Structures are given as C-alpha cells and as structure tokens.
Amino acid sequence: MLGNLIDNAVDAAAAHPPAKPFVEVGMWAEPDATVLSVADNGPGVPTALRAAVFREGWSTKKAPPHRGRGIGLTLVRGVARRYGGSVRLGERPGGGAVVTVRLPRNPPVAAGAAP
C-alpha cells in the first residue's frame, strides 16, 4: 500500500518538476487509528477528478503493451476498506496532492481473512 502511494507521488513530482520536486511520507498513531500520509509537489489532482482516480483502469500514465494501468489506488482503497479504514485524496498546502490512509488500530476481521 505505502509503496504504491510513494511510487505515484514520485512519478507525479518528477513528471511536473517545479524547482525542486519532492515527496513527503508520514506515518503516525492516533488513539483509534494508524495514519499514513504521502504528499508530493506535482500538479495535484483537480477536485472534479478525485473520485475517479480510485476507479480501476484510471491513470494519467500510458499503459505499457504488456499490462494495464490504474489498479494501484483501486487496490489501496480496497485494502483500507476491507479492514475498516479509508483513503482520502486532497490538495497539499502549497500545491500538489496528498493521500491519507486511515487504518483502525483494532480492525474488524475481514471476510475470508485469517484472524
């Protein structure tokens, strides 16, 4: 999950370089959740497209001939939801995007998952 978010952020920052592209990664504990945050200073995602980025097949990148694109954020959201969590895409202060994943500290056991 975290690897996919970092890969996306690095790609976004590198593809639209301001003076110094960068990615910020954070992880912290709250009383009821563990929170992951990945932010970049790329172009960001327009508000109107923020729900679409989680649809399977949606990508800003051209698909290579041997496989498709646009499954990473779909999987991130699916895993988070499976364990009672959530994913939010927003705007990073100063420009760029920030993805925040909240995972409950005591998640419900997902159907079909080993406890």
Phi and psi restraints in degrees (value plus and minus 20) as a CYANA .aco file:
   2 LEU   PHI     -84.6   -44.6
   2 LEU   PSI     -58.1   -18.1
   3 GLY   PHI     -80.2   -40.2
   3 GLY   PSI     -63.2   -23.2
   4 ASN   PHI     -83.7   -43.7
   4 ASN   PSI     -62.8   -22.8
   5 LEU   PHI     -84.3   -44.3
   5 LEU   PSI     -59.7   -19.7
   6 ILE   PHI     -87.0   -47.0
   6 ILE   PSI     -65.0   -25.0
   7 ASP   PHI     -76.4   -36.4
   7 ASP   PSI     -65.7   -25.7
   8 ASN   PHI     -81.2   -41.2
   8 ASN   PSI     -63.4   -23.4
   9 ALA   PHI     -86.1   -46.1
   9 ALA   PSI     -61.6   -21.6
  10 VAL   PHI     -82.9   -42.9
  10 VAL   PSI     -64.7   -24.7
  11 ASP   PHI     -79.7   -39.7
  11 ASP   PSI     -63.9   -23.9
  12 ALA   PHI     -85.5   -45.5
  12 ALA   PSI     -65.3   -25.3
  13 ALA   PHI     -86.5   -46.5
  13 ALA   PSI     -59.7   -19.7
  14 ALA   PHI     -93.1   -53.1
  14 ALA   PSI     -53.2   -13.2
  15 ALA   PHI     -95.1   -55.1
  15 ALA   PSI     -40.9    -0.9
  16 HIS   PHI    -153.1  -113.1
  16 HIS   PSI      44.9    84.9
  17 PRO   PHI     -90.9   -50.9
  17 PRO   PSI      99.6   139.6
  18 PRO   PHI     -98.4   -58.4
  18 PRO   PSI    -181.7  -141.7
  19 ALA   PHI     -74.5   -34.5
  19 ALA   PSI     -66.0   -26.0
  20 LYS   PHI    -158.9  -118.9
  20 LYS   PSI      75.4   115.4
  21 PRO   PHI     -84.8   -44.8
  21 PRO   PSI     124.1   164.1
  22 PHE   PHI    -172.4  -132.4
  22 PHE   PSI     143.5   183.5
  23 VAL   PHI    -150.3  -110.3
  23 VAL   PSI     116.7   156.7
  24 GLU   PHI    -134.5   -94.5
  24 GLU   PSI     111.7   151.7
  25 VAL   PHI    -142.4  -102.4
  25 VAL   PSI     111.5   151.5
  26 GLY   PHI    -154.8  -114.8
  26 GLY   PSI     131.8   171.8
  27 MET   PHI    -170.2  -130.2
  27 MET   PSI     108.1   148.1
  28 TRP   PHI    -169.4  -129.4
  28 TRP   PSI     142.6   182.6
  29 ALA   PHI    -122.6   -82.6
  29 ALA   PSI     116.2   156.2
  30 GLU   PHI    -134.1   -94.1
  30 GLU   PSI     148.2   188.2
  31 PRO   PHI     -74.4   -34.4
  31 PRO   PSI     -55.1   -15.1
  32 ASP   PHI    -135.5   -95.5
  32 ASP   PSI     -18.9    21.1
  33 ALA   PHI    -176.3  -136.3
  33 ALA   PSI     138.4   178.4
  34 THR   PHI    -122.7   -82.7
  34 THR   PSI     114.7   154.7
  35 VAL   PHI    -139.3   -99.3
  35 VAL   PSI     112.3   152.3
  36 LEU   PHI    -132.8   -92.8
  36 LEU   PSI     118.4   158.4
  37 SER   PHI    -157.3  -117.3
  37 SER   PSI     110.5   150.5
  38 VAL   PHI    -149.8  -109.8
  38 VAL   PSI     103.4   143.4
  39 ALA   PHI    -147.6  -107.6
  39 ALA   PSI     132.2   172.2
  40 ASP   PHI    -159.3  -119.3
  40 ASP   PSI     147.1   187.1
  41 ASN   PHI    -129.5   -89.5
  41 ASN   PSI      14.5    54.5
  42 GLY   PHI     -95.8   -55.8
  42 GLY   PSI    -176.1  -136.1
  43 PRO   PHI     -96.1   -56.1
  43 PRO   PSI     -31.8     8.2
  44 GLY   PHI      57.3    97.3
  44 GLY   PSI    -198.4  -158.4
  45 VAL   PHI    -144.1  -104.1
  45 VAL   PSI     101.4   141.4
  46 PRO   PHI     -76.0   -36.0
  46 PRO   PSI     123.6   163.6
  47 THR   PHI     -70.6   -30.6
  47 THR   PSI     -60.7   -20.7
  48 ALA   PHI     -85.5   -45.5
  48 ALA   PSI     -39.4     0.6
  49 LEU   PHI    -123.6   -83.6
  49 LEU   PSI     -22.9    17.1
  50 ARG   PHI     -83.4   -43.4
  50 ARG   PSI     -53.4   -13.4
  51 ALA   PHI     -95.0   -55.0
  51 ALA   PSI     -53.8   -13.8
  52 ALA   PHI     -86.2   -46.2
  52 ALA   PSI     -51.2   -11.2
  53 VAL   PHI     -83.3   -43.3
  53 VAL   PSI     -38.2     1.8
  54 PHE   PHI    -110.3   -70.3
  54 PHE   PSI     -23.0    17.0
  55 ARG   PHI     -98.5   -58.5
  55 ARG   PSI     116.3   156.3
  56 GLU   PHI     -79.4   -39.4
  56 GLU   PSI     111.9   151.9
  57 GLY   PHI      75.7   115.7
  57 GLY   PSI     -33.3     6.7
  58 TRP   PHI    -100.7   -60.7
  58 TRP   PSI     109.8   149.8
  59 SER   PHI    -180.3  -140.3
  59 SER   PSI     133.2   173.2
  60 THR   PHI    -111.0   -71.0
  60 THR   PSI     -27.9    12.1
  61 LYS   PHI    -117.7   -77.7
  61 LYS   PSI     126.5   166.5
  62 LYS   PHI     -93.0   -53.0
  62 LYS   PSI     113.5   153.5
  63 ALA   PHI     -92.6   -52.6
  63 ALA   PSI     114.8   154.8
  64 PRO   PHI     -91.7   -51.7
  64 PRO   PSI     139.5   179.5
  65 PRO   PHI     -82.6   -42.6
  65 PRO   PSI     -44.7    -4.7
  66 HIS   PHI    -111.0   -71.0
  66 HIS   PSI     -27.2    12.8
  67 ARG   PHI    -185.5  -145.5
  67 ARG   PSI     148.2   188.2
  68 GLY   PHI    -107.6   -67.6
  68 GLY   PSI    -197.9  -157.9
  69 ARG   PHI    -149.3  -109.3
  69 ARG   PSI     154.1   194.1
  70 GLY   PHI      58.6    98.6
  70 GLY   PSI      14.1    54.1
  71 ILE   PHI    -133.2   -93.2
  71 ILE   PSI     -36.6     3.4
  72 GLY   PHI     -80.2   -40.2
  72 GLY   PSI     -73.6   -33.6
  73 LEU   PHI     -89.6   -49.6
  73 LEU   PSI     -49.3    -9.3
  74 THR   PHI     -82.2   -42.2
  74 THR   PSI     -63.7   -23.7
  75 LEU   PHI     -88.5   -48.5
  75 LEU   PSI     -60.5   -20.5
  76 VAL   PHI     -78.3   -38.3
  76 VAL   PSI     -68.3   -28.3
  77 ARG   PHI     -84.5   -44.5
  77 ARG   PSI     -61.2   -21.2
  78 GLY   PHI     -81.9   -41.9
  78 GLY   PSI     -63.5   -23.5
  79 VAL   PHI     -86.2   -46.2
  79 VAL   PSI     -64.8   -24.8
  80 ALA   PHI     -79.4   -39.4
  80 ALA   PSI     -66.7   -26.7
  81 ARG   PHI     -84.7   -44.7
  81 ARG   PSI     -58.3   -18.3
  82 ARG   PHI     -77.8   -37.8
  82 ARG   PSI     -53.2   -13.2
  83 TYR   PHI    -124.7   -84.7
  83 TYR   PSI       3.1    43.1
  84 GLY   PHI      59.3    99.3
  84 GLY   PSI      -4.2    35.8
  85 GLY   PHI    -122.7   -82.7
  85 GLY   PSI    -188.4  -148.4
  86 SER   PHI    -168.7  -128.7
  86 SER   PSI     142.4   182.4
  87 VAL   PHI    -151.2  -111.2
  87 VAL   PSI     115.7   155.7
  88 ARG   PHI    -150.4  -110.4
  88 ARG   PSI     116.3   156.3
  89 LEU   PHI    -131.7   -91.7
  89 LEU   PSI     107.3   147.3
  90 GLY   PHI    -161.2  -121.2
  90 GLY   PSI    -189.2  -149.2
  91 GLU   PHI    -120.3   -80.3
  91 GLU   PSI     114.0   154.0
  92 ARG   PHI     -99.0   -59.0
  92 ARG   PSI     113.4   153.4
  93 PRO   PHI     -76.5   -36.5
  93 PRO   PSI     108.4   148.4
  94 GLY   PHI      75.2   115.2
  94 GLY   PSI     -23.5    16.5
  95 GLY   PHI      88.7   128.7
  95 GLY   PSI     129.0   169.0
  96 GLY   PHI      85.3   125.3
  96 GLY   PSI    -191.1  -151.1
  97 ALA   PHI    -138.6   -98.6
  97 ALA   PSI     136.2   176.2
  98 VAL   PHI    -157.4  -117.4
  98 VAL   PSI     111.1   151.1
  99 VAL   PHI    -132.3   -92.3
  99 VAL   PSI     108.2   148.2
 100 THR   PHI    -140.6  -100.6
 100 THR   PSI     105.5   145.5
 101 VAL   PHI    -133.0   -93.0
 101 VAL   PSI     107.5   147.5
 102 ARG   PHI    -132.9   -92.9
 102 ARG   PSI     103.9   143.9
 103 LEU   PHI    -140.5  -100.5
 103 LEU   PSI     105.7   145.7
 104 PRO   PHI     -79.0   -39.0
 104 PRO   PSI     125.4   165.4
 105 ARG   PHI     -86.7   -46.7
 105 ARG   PSI     -52.9   -12.9
 106 ASN   PHI    -145.1  -105.1
 106 ASN   PSI      57.7    97.7
 107 PRO   PHI     -88.7   -48.7
 107 PRO   PSI     131.1   171.1
 108 PRO   PHI     -86.3   -46.3
 108 PRO   PSI     131.1   171.1
 109 VAL   PHI     -94.0   -54.0
 109 VAL   PSI     100.6   140.6
 110 ALA   PHI     -91.7   -51.7
 110 ALA   PSI     128.3   168.3
 111 ALA   PHI     -77.2   -37.2
 111 ALA   PSI     108.3   148.3
 112 GLY   PHI      64.8   104.8
 112 GLY   PSI     -23.3    16.7
 113 ALA   PHI    -115.5   -75.5
 113 ALA   PSI     126.6   166.6
 114 ALA   PHI     -93.4   -53.4
 114 ALA   PSI     118.5   158.5
